[in-house]
């Protein structure tokens, strides 16, 4: 692998673990009935899933698309059960 295509996976894994910890803290400590907390959770979940799938697939675009699909399904489920 050339030096230009080399990635630092350790920093990516550390950021990914931080994002998953953030998602966990949001679930346990914030009120789920407030709209801002739900938006904050979905932003953190999207970023955590993007980094996780980008590491698994070794492709950032595929990771982002899979995470958007998962988060989209979760948002549609919330909208379906709230009405």
Residue, then its C-alpha position, 0 to 999 in steps of 0.5 A: x500500500x502506498x503512503x498516500x492510501x495508508x489510514x490510521x485505523x487506531x484513531x478511527x476505532x477510538x472515535x468509533x468507540x467514543x460515538x458508541x459510548x455517546x449513543x449509550x449515554x444518550x439512551x440511559x441518561x436523556x429523556x426520550x420524550x424530548x425532540x432534541x434528545x431524539x435528534x441528538x441520538x439519531x445523529x450520534x447513531x448515524x455517525x457511529x454506524x457510518x464509521x462501523x460499516x466503513x471499517x467493515x466494508x473498507x469503503x466510506x460511501x458504502x458504510x454511509x449508505x448502509x447506516x442511512x438505510x438503517x437509520x431511515x428504517x428506525x425513523x419510519x418505525x418511530x413515525x409509524x408508532x407515534x400516530 
